[in-house]
Amino acid sequence: MKVRTTITWNSILAGFSTKPGKLKDAQHLFDEIPQPDIFSYNVMLACYFKNSAIEAAKDFFDRIPIKDTASWNTMISGFSKNGRMDEAKELFRIMPIKNAVTWNALISGYVEIGDMESALELFEKAPGKSVVARTSIVTGYMRCGNVELAEKTFQEMPEKNLVTWNAMIAGYVENGRGEDGLKIFKKMLELGIKANPSSLSSVLLACSNLSVLKLGKQVHQLMYKSPKYWDTTVGTSLISMYCKCGVLEDGWKLFMEMSVKDVVTWNAMISGFAQHGISHKALNLFNEMRNKGIKPDWITFVGVLSACNHAGLVEVGIGYFEQMQKDYGIGVKPDHYTCMIDLLGRAGKLNEALDMIKKMPFEPHSAIYGTLLGACRIHKNLEIAEFAATKLLNLDPINPAAYVQLANVYAAKKKWEGVSRIRRSMKENKAIKTPGFSWIEIKSVMHEFRSGDRLHSELECIHEKLNELEKKMKLAGYAPVLESALHDVTEEQKEQLLLGHSEKLAIAFGLLKLPLGVPIRVFKNLRVCEDCHLATKFISEIEGREIIVRDSTRFHHFKDGKCSCGDYW
């Protein structure tokens, strides 16, 4: 056998160091190198950090006989990536010669822990403002929600790389500005900058949030044409996009085609089935996942509990909640409690939900009380509703949902004085109600409707269609659910208000514009009301159309006069 040189040993060592889980093999190999050089030491040092062996990395660093700049940078970068900024800062202070990599590592570390003050202070002192450092600042501003400063920094950058563009795209999406994210993505492509999997994952998330199915499909086509864009993360984002845009069958097909799936992929599909109310498939998939030896994480159980919630499987949900802690050692997070409160509350077990809240190991957050309040609205329980609203307003005095939900409970019990009092209080506290709106995509154009809309260019035709539908529905046995019109007005006025709800306007527009055989997909920012739910069942049967409505909690698939939720939502 040929005599190995140090370069040969280093090549083998580098192979062990690229992936976690090979630390012992790397240590053993390093110990066999007859004359390790500085590259050997630096590769081994990086391997310790790759395997999260930080204390061992510190000891090893101290034993390096002659350290070069790369040795120091590896340590500073390692500490920074693990959030140990005090140690990173101390090494930075005593480091004999710093370069751009050193400054970038420390700035990035401060951004990662959300300390923008320290990141900016260091950035100002940096002798050269590299594209990496500037990109870190853009990322930091976006994470703090300071989009304007992120935009300013981006625009002033003399040089931008793909990571910079990705930071802007992801930042817009994370800050609820998906349309801006898509615009800057298109601009990036126009400039000849090719996307990578990270770019596409952010774009697909924007498509999911905005329900822009056509663009999501175009990204899918791009991935098929260029396999280099394909990885597990992008595939998972694509599954999530299809599920959230109401095309569950395409999400499932893609899931079955993917040869490599990680826990996030399984979570996306389980959550997709849960959101569409196909709970038995979500739970079967969870069991299949376990049988394949894939360990569920806390997000998996959010999907599982949501599936139980949408099907009213109270005892099954309680069983999974306990199993999560006992069998998997997964700590209960607020999201799990929110699912459990919703599960109990929807089933009318409001006192049990209240008991669970009181026994929680941490202070309940606003979503917990908001969920309980929503259940009180369904079951018209004024006593617990007042308790939940008081708690919610103590945590968030200008939360409009607390006022609206409580007013809804009063209205359902025809206590109009209570409704007036809540609305006055809402006005005094300057809590602004989130307006309900629905949207539908027709030929790549998004059409938005608000209740009582007066702006859409084709309103006359839409109202004609709705009046025609109303007559046919009443002949078929439809009786408006007047309790859904939360105003103290005459019955005739209530019927008119209900007929102008945003989802009905969007559905009527879809009926006018989309050919037979094409499902009508409507999206709403709030929970669909009982009257719209009932009316859509009648419309689906009268028109012979499949109508898919996504509201703030789940998908409703209407077909032949029935809804996939079984009237439990």
LINVEN-V166710 format. One record per residue. RES is the residue in three letters. SS is DSSP state (H for helix, E for strand, - for the rest). Layout:
RES_SS ; RES_SS
This chain:
MET_- ; LYS_- ; VAL_- ; ARG_- ; THR_- ; THR_H ; ILE_H ; THR_H ; TRP_H ; ASN_H ; SER_H ; ILE_H ; LEU_H ; ALA_H ; GLY_H ; PHE_H ; SER_H ; THR_- ; LYS_- ; PRO_- ; GLY_- ; LYS_- ; LEU_H ; LYS_H ; ASP_H ; ALA_H ; GLN_H ; HIS_H ; LEU_H ; PHE_H ; ASP_H ; GLU_H ; ILE_- ; PRO_- ; GLN_- ; PRO_- ; ASP_- ; ILE_H ; PHE_H ; SER_H ; TYR_H ; ASN_H ; VAL_H ; MET_H ; LEU_H ; ALA_H ; CYS_H ; TYR_H ; PHE_H ; LYS_H ; ASN_- ; SER_- ; ALA_- ; ILE_H ; GLU_H ; ALA_H ; ALA_H ; LYS_H ; ASP_H ; PHE_H ; PHE_H ; ASP_H ; ARG_H ; ILE_- ; PRO_- ; ILE_- ; LYS_- ; ASP_- ; THR_H ; ALA_H ; SER_H ; TRP_H ; ASN_H ; THR_H ; MET_H ; ILE_H ; SER_H ; GLY_H ; PHE_H ; SER_H ; LYS_H ; ASN_- ; GLY_- ; ARG_- ; MET_H ; ASP_H ; GLU_H ; ALA_H ; LYS_H ; GLU_H ; LEU_H ; PHE_H ; ARG_H ; ILE_H ; MET_- ; PRO_- ; ILE_- ; LYS_- ; ASN_- ; ALA_H ; VAL_H ; THR_H ; TRP_H ; ASN_H ; ALA_H ; LEU_H ; ILE_H ; SER_H ; GLY_H ; TYR_H ; VAL_H ; GLU_H ; ILE_- ; GLY_- ; ASP_- ; MET_H ; GLU_H ; SER_H ; ALA_H ; LEU_H ; GLU_H ; LEU_H ; PHE_H ; GLU_H ; LYS_H ; ALA_- ; PRO_- ; GLY_- ; LYS_- ; SER_- ; VAL_H ; VAL_H ; ALA_H ; ARG_H ; THR_H ; SER_H ; ILE_H ; VAL_H ; THR_H ; GLY_H ; TYR_H ; MET_H ; ARG_H ; CYS_- ; GLY_- ; ASN_- ; VAL_H ; GLU_H ; LEU_H ; ALA_H ; GLU_H ; LYS_H ; THR_H ; PHE_H ; GLN_H ; GLU_H ; MET_- ; PRO_- ; GLU_- ; LYS_- ; ASN_- ; LEU_H ; VAL_H ; THR_H ; TRP_H ; ASN_H ; ALA_H ; MET_H ; ILE_H ; ALA_H ; GLY_H ; TYR_H ; VAL_H ; GLU_H ; ASN_- ; GLY_- ; ARG_- ; GLY_H ; GLU_H ; ASP_H ; GLY_H ; LEU_H ; LYS_H ; ILE_H ; PHE_H ; LYS_H ; LYS_H ; MET_H ; LEU_H ; GLU_H ; LEU_- ; GLY_- ; ILE_- ; LYS_- ; ALA_- ; ASN_- ; PRO_H ; SER_H ; SER_H ; LEU_H ; SER_H ; SER_H ; VAL_H ; LEU_H ; LEU_H ; ALA_H ; CYS_H ; SER_H ; ASN_H ; LEU_H ; SER_- ; VAL_- ; LEU_H ; LYS_H ; LEU_H ; GLY_H ; LYS_H ; GLN_H ; VAL_H ; HIS_H ; GLN_H ; LEU_H ; MET_H ; TYR_H ; LYS_H ; SER_- ; PRO_H ; LYS_H ; TYR_H ; TRP_- ; ASP_- ; THR_H ; THR_H ; VAL_H ; GLY_H ; THR_H ; SER_H ; LEU_H ; ILE_H ; SER_H ; MET_H ; TYR_H ; CYS_H ; LYS_H ; CYS_- ; GLY_- ; VAL_- ; LEU_H ; GLU_H ; ASP_H ; GLY_H ; TRP_H ; LYS_H ; LEU_H ; PHE_H ; MET_H ; GLU_H ; MET_- ; SER_- ; VAL_- ; LYS_- ; ASP_- ; VAL_H ; VAL_H ; THR_H ; TRP_H ; ASN_H ; ALA_H ; MET_H ; ILE_H ; SER_H ; GLY_H ; PHE_H ; ALA_H ; GLN_H ; HIS_- ; GLY_- ; ILE_- ; SER_H ; HIS_H ; LYS_H ; ALA_H ; LEU_H ; ASN_H ; LEU_H ; PHE_H ; ASN_H ; GLU_H ; MET_H ; ARG_H ; ASN_H ; LYS_- ; GLY_- ; ILE_- ; LYS_- ; PRO_- ; ASP_- ; TRP_H ; ILE_H ; THR_H ; PHE_H ; VAL_H ; GLY_H ; VAL_H ; LEU_H ; SER_H ; ALA_H ; CYS_H ; ASN_H ; HIS_H ; ALA_H ; GLY_- ; LEU_- ; VAL_H ; GLU_H ; VAL_H ; GLY_H ; ILE_H ; GLY_H ; TYR_H ; PHE_H ; GLU_H ; GLN_H ; MET_H ; GLN_H ; LYS_H ; ASP_- ; TYR_- ; GLY_- ; ILE_- ; GLY_- ; VAL_- ; LYS_- ; PRO_H ; ASP_H ; HIS_H ; TYR_H ; THR_H ; CYS_H ; MET_H ; ILE_H ; ASP_H ; LEU_H ; LEU_H ; GLY_H ; ARG_H ; ALA_- ; GLY_- ; LYS_- ; LEU_H ; ASN_H ; GLU_H ; ALA_H ; LEU_H ; ASP_H ; MET_H ; ILE_H ; LYS_H ; LYS_- ; MET_- ; PRO_- ; PHE_- ; GLU_- ; PRO_- ; HIS_- ; SER_H ; ALA_H ; ILE_H ; TYR_H ; GLY_H ; THR_H ; LEU_H ; LEU_H ; GLY_H ; ALA_H ; CYS_H ; ARG_H ; ILE_H ; HIS_H ; LYS_- ; ASN_- ; LEU_H ; GLU_H ; ILE_H ; ALA_H ; GLU_H ; PHE_H ; ALA_H ; ALA_H ; THR_H ; LYS_H ; LEU_H ; LEU_H ; ASN_H ; LEU_H ; ASP_- ; PRO_- ; ILE_- ; ASN_- ; PRO_H ; ALA_H ; ALA_H ; TYR_H ; VAL_H ; GLN_H ; LEU_H ; ALA_H ; ASN_H ; VAL_H ; TYR_H ; ALA_H ; ALA_H ; LYS_- ; LYS_- ; LYS_- ; TRP_H ; GLU_H ; GLY_H ; VAL_H ; SER_H ; ARG_H ; ILE_H ; ARG_H ; ARG_H ; SER_H ; MET_H ; LYS_H ; GLU_H ; ASN_- ; LYS_- ; ALA_- ; ILE_- ; LYS_- ; THR_- ; PRO_- ; GLY_- ; PHE_E ; SER_E ; TRP_E ; ILE_E ; GLU_E ; ILE_E ; LYS_- ; SER_- ; VAL_E ; MET_E ; HIS_E ; GLU_E ; PHE_E ; ARG_E ; SER_- ; GLY_- ; ASP_- ; ARG_- ; LEU_- ; HIS_- ; SER_- ; GLU_- ; LEU_H ; GLU_H ; CYS_H ; ILE_H ; HIS_H ; GLU_H ; LYS_H ; LEU_H ; ASN_H ; GLU_H ; LEU_H ; GLU_H ; LYS_H ; LYS_H ; MET_H ; LYS_H ; LEU_H ; ALA_- ; GLY_- ; TYR_- ; ALA_- ; PRO_- ; VAL_- ; LEU_H ; GLU_H ; SER_H ; ALA_- ; LEU_- ; HIS_- ; ASP_- ; VAL_- ; THR_- ; GLU_H ; GLU_H ; GLN_H ; LYS_H ; GLU_H ; GLN_H ; LEU_H ; LEU_H ; LEU_H ; GLY_- ; HIS_- ; SER_H ; GLU_H ; LYS_H ; LEU_H ; ALA_H ; ILE_H ; ALA_H ; PHE_H ; GLY_H ; LEU_H ; LEU_H ; LYS_H ; LEU_- ; PRO_- ; LEU_- ; GLY_- ; VAL_- ; PRO_- ; ILE_E ; ARG_E ; VAL_E ; PHE_E ; LYS_E ; ASN_- ; LEU_- ; ARG_- ; VAL_- ; CYS_- ; GLU_H ; ASP_H ; CYS_H ; HIS_H ; LEU_H ; ALA_H ; THR_H ; LYS_H ; PHE_H ; ILE_H ; SER_H ; GLU_H ; ILE_H ; GLU_H ; GLY_- ; ARG_- ; GLU_- ; ILE_E ; ILE_E ; VAL_E ; ARG_E ; ASP_- ; SER_- ; THR_- ; ARG_- ; PHE_E ; HIS_E ; HIS_E ; PHE_E ; LYS_E ; ASP_- ; GLY_- ; LYS_E ; CYS_E ; SER_- ; CYS_- ; GLY_- ; ASP_- ; TYR_- ; TRP_-
